[in-house]
Amino acid sequence: MSAKIISGKEIARAIRDELNEQVAGLAKEGLVPGLATVLVGEDPASRLYVGMKNKAAAEAGIHSRQITLLDSTSEAELLALVDELNADPQIHGILVQLPLPKGIDEAKVLLAIDPEKDVDGFHPINVGRLATGDPDVLAPCTPRGVIEMLLRSGADPSGKHVVVVGRSNIVGKPMAFLLLRRAPGGNATVTVAHSRTADLGATTRLADILVVAVGWAGLVTGEMIKPGAVVIDVGTNRVDDPTRERGYKVVGDVEFDSAKEVASAITPVPGGVGPMTIAMLLANTVEAAVRQRAKDADA
């Protein structure tokens, strides 16, 4: 029997509907959440991602400000812009699209963002809060989206053995921290594996829930999955496909056809984790706005 398909599109749409109602309610109270996205350069993929994020924000009723800078923008100019956005009371969330052009220190730019406006969850202060189990931190969007998918599809990680394949600062590490927290979506037993793990299959077959985020097309096959496991495929990879007009297709890190015959539930690529990332960016922006209003009221 084939696995149940966990549709990120459907779950993300439900979350965005909930956010629409929340934002409308906040607007009646005089609070309009604001998101600033900063794009430096002309990278086509980055331009596409930023455009999608701004469109989603506008649809939710969030004040969206997109700032596009030239490739020649200096680090000092970008840092000055971040300072300006930090001080702007209409902006509650700041997202600087990565990667940045050569000559700009990404770590320095991320450090310059006000942690309270860090809706990507990449600031070192927020990373530390997440690592220590703070339930109120703004978590990185993709890992937070995975937690929502698990909870809303009936696959609560609590008490389960979750294997995370991937150790990036963007997905793998924060994913493990969220799963370990004493909070909804947490309380799991977590193993972190990666592309250098000896006999990766022996580790992945231990998982009740398997989250794969490596960026390696088809790394995990059906024989590497425990029968009945829930599989979350975070990978997005382009592979050549001469039968398609564009010459390629998008696949995940999991070999879908073999995995769906073993797993009890699985996310597709595309249409799985991707839509959740944008939904969680909107959720983080709204949460940031509410928290900043509360802080201002207490000041």
C-alpha positions in Angstrom: 0.0 0.0 0.0 1.3 3.4 -0.9 2.0 6.0 1.7 -0.4 8.8 2.6 0.8 12.1 0.9 1.3 14.9 3.3 0.4 18.0 1.2 2.3 21.1 2.2 0.2 23.1 -0.1 -3.0 22.2 1.8 -1.5 22.7 5.2 0.1 26.0 4.3 -3.2 27.2 2.8 -5.0 26.4 6.1 -2.3 28.3 8.1 -2.4 31.3 5.7 -6.2 31.4 6.1 -5.8 31.5 9.9 -3.2 34.2 9.5 -5.5 36.3 7.3 -8.1 36.3 10.0 -5.5 37.2 12.7 -4.0 40.0 10.6 -7.4 41.4 9.9 -8.1 41.5 13.6 -4.8 43.2 14.4 -5.6 45.8 11.7 -8.8 46.7 13.5 -6.7 47.3 16.6 -4.4 49.6 14.6 -1.5 47.1 14.2 -0.4 46.2 10.7 2.5 43.7 10.7 5.3 44.9 8.4 7.9 42.8 6.6 11.0 44.1 4.8 12.8 41.9 2.3 16.2 42.9 1.1 17.6 41.5 -2.2 21.2 42.3 -3.2 22.0 41.5 -6.8 20.3 39.8 -9.7 20.4 36.1 -8.8 17.3 34.7 -10.6 16.5 32.2 -7.9 16.8 34.8 -5.1 14.6 37.2 -7.1 12.0 34.5 -7.5 12.0 33.6 -3.8 11.8 37.2 -2.7 8.9 37.9 -5.1 7.0 34.9 -3.8 7.5 36.0 -0.2 6.3 39.6 -0.9 3.3 38.4 -2.8 2.3 36.1 0.1 2.7 38.9 2.6 0.5 41.2 0.6 -2.2 38.5 0.2 -2.2 38.2 4.0 -2.6 41.9 4.6 0.9 42.3 5.8 2.7 45.6 4.9 5.4 44.4 2.6 8.5 46.5 1.6 10.8 44.9 -1.0 14.2 46.6 -1.3 16.4 45.6 -4.3 20.0 46.7 -4.3 22.7 46.5 -7.0 25.3 43.8 -7.1 27.8 46.6 -6.5 26.3 47.5 -3.1 28.9 47.6 -0.4 28.8 45.9 2.9 28.7 49.3 4.7 25.7 50.4 2.6 23.8 47.2 3.3 24.6 47.5 7.1 23.3 51.1 7.0 20.0 49.9 5.4 19.6 47.2 8.1 20.1 49.9 10.8 17.4 51.9 9.1 15.0 49.0 9.1 15.8 48.2 12.7 14.6 51.7 13.6 11.5 51.7 11.4 8.4 51.2 13.7 6.4 50.0 10.6 8.7 47.1 10.0 8.5 44.2 12.4 10.3 41.6 10.4 13.5 41.8 8.3 14.7 39.2 5.8 18.0 39.6 4.0 17.9 37.1 1.1 20.9 34.8 1.0 23.4 34.2 -0.5 24.9 37.7 -0.7 27.4 38.8 -3.3 31.1 38.3 -2.7 32.7 41.0 -0.5 29.8 41.1 1.9 30.1 39.2 5.2 26.8 37.3 5.6 27.5 36.7 9.3 28.1 40.4 9.9 24.8 41.3 8.2 22.8 38.7 10.1 24.3 39.9 13.3 23.2 43.5 12.5 19.5 42.6 12.4 17.6 43.3 15.5 16.9 39.8 17.0 13.3 40.8 17.6 12.9 41.5 13.9 14.8 38.4 12.8 12.0 36.5 11.2 14.4 34.1 9.6 15.6 32.9 13.0 19.3 33.1 12.0 20.6 35.7 14.5 23.1 34.1 16.9 21.0 35.2 19.9 17.9 33.5 18.5 20.0 30.4 17.6 21.2 30.3 21.2 17.6 30.7 22.5 16.4 27.9 20.3 19.3 25.6 21.4 18.4 26.2 25.1 14.8 25.3 24.5 13.2 28.8 24.7 9.5 28.2 23.6 9.1 31.8 22.6 11.9 32.2 20.1 11.2 32.9 16.4 12.4 29.6 14.9 13.8 29.3 11.4 10.9 29.0 8.9 11.6 25.6 7.2 12.2 23.6 10.5 9.2 25.3 12.0 7.1 24.4 9.0 8.2 20.7 9.3 6.9 20.7 12.9 3.6 22.1 11.8 3.3 19.5 9.1 3.9 16.7 11.5 1.4 18.0 14.1 -1.3 18.8 11.6 -1.0 15.5 9.8 -1.3 13.5 13.0 2.4 12.5 13.4 3.2 14.1 16.7 7.0 13.6 17.3 6.5 13.3 21.1 8.0 10.1 22.3 9.1 9.1 18.8 12.6 8.4 17.5 13.3 11.1 14.8 16.3 10.9 12.6 17.3 14.1 10.9 19.6 13.7 8.0 21.5 17.0 7.5 23.4 19.3 9.8 23.1 22.7 8.2 22.5 25.8 10.3 19.4 26.6 8.2 17.5 23.3 8.6 19.3 20.3 10.2 20.5 21.8 13.5 17.5 23.9 14.2 15.3 21.0 13.3 16.9 18.9 15.9 16.6 21.6 18.5 12.8 22.0 17.8 12.3 18.3 18.1 14.1 18.2 21.5 12.1 21.1 23.1 9.7 20.6 25.9 6.9 22.1 23.7 4.3 21.0 21.2 6.1 19.3 18.3 9.0 18.4 20.6 9.8 15.8 23.2 11.3 13.4 20.6 14.4 11.3 20.8 16.6 12.7 18.1 19.5 11.4 16.1 21.3 13.7 13.7 23.0 12.0 10.7 24.5 13.4 7.5 26.2 12.6 4.2 29.4 11.4 6.1 27.5 9.0 8.4 28.9 5.5 8.1 26.2 3.1 6.9 23.6 5.8 6.7 20.8 3.3 6.0 21.4 1.5 9.3 20.7 4.9 11.1 17.7 6.0 9.0 16.0 2.6 9.4 15.8 3.4 13.2 13.5 6.3 12.5 9.8 6.5 13.4 10.0 9.9 11.7 12.7 10.6 9.1 13.5 14.2 8.1 16.0 14.5 5.2 17.6 17.8 4.4 21.0 17.3 2.6 20.6 18.6 -0.9 21.5 15.3 -2.5 19.0 14.0 -5.0 17.7 10.5 -4.2 20.1 10.0 -1.3 17.6 8.0 0.8 15.9 5.1 -0.9 13.0 2.9 0.2 15.3 0.2 1.6 16.7 2.8 4.0 13.3 3.5 5.6 11.7 1.7 8.5 8.3 0.2 7.4 5.6 2.5 8.5 7.8 5.5 9.1 6.8 9.1 8.4 9.1 10.7 5.8 9.6 14.5 5.5 11.7 15.4 2.4 13.1 18.9 2.7 15.5 18.6 -0.3 14.9 20.5 -3.5 17.2 19.4 -6.4 17.2 20.0 -10.1 18.0 16.9 -12.2 18.3 16.7 -16.0 15.2 15.4 -17.7 15.3 15.8 -21.5 11.7 14.7 -21.8 10.6 18.0 -20.2 10.4 21.3 -22.0 12.6 23.0 -19.5 15.1 20.2 -19.6 15.0 19.3 -15.9 12.7 18.2 -13.1 12.7 19.0 -9.4 13.1 16.1 -7.0 13.9 15.7 -3.3 16.6 14.0 -1.3 14.3 10.9 -1.0 13.7 8.5 -3.9 10.0 9.0 -3.8 8.8 6.0 -5.8 10.5 3.4 -3.6 10.0 5.4 -0.4 6.2 5.7 -0.8 5.9 1.9 -0.9 7.5 1.6 2.6 6.5 4.7 4.5 3.1 5.3 6.1 3.2 9.0 5.1 5.5 11.1 3.0 5.9 14.6 1.6 6.2 15.2 -2.1 8.7 17.4 -3.9 7.5 19.8 -5.0 4.4 20.6 -3.0 5.6 19.4 0.3 7.8 21.5 2.7 8.3 24.4 0.3 4.9 26.1 0.7 5.3 25.7 4.5 8.5 27.8 4.6 6.6 30.9 3.3 3.7 30.3 5.6 6.0 30.2 8.5 7.7 33.4 7.4 4.3 35.1 7.5 3.6 33.5 10.9 6.9 34.7 12.3 6.2 38.3 11.0 2.8 38.4 12.7 4.3 37.0 16.0 7.1 39.6 15.9 4.6 42.4 15.4 2.5 41.3 18.4 5.5 40.9 20.6 7.0 44.3 19.6 3.6 46.0 20.4 3.5 44.3 23.8 7.1 45.5 24.5 6.3 49.0 23.5 3.2 49.0 25.7 5.4 48.0 28.7 8.1 50.6 28.0 
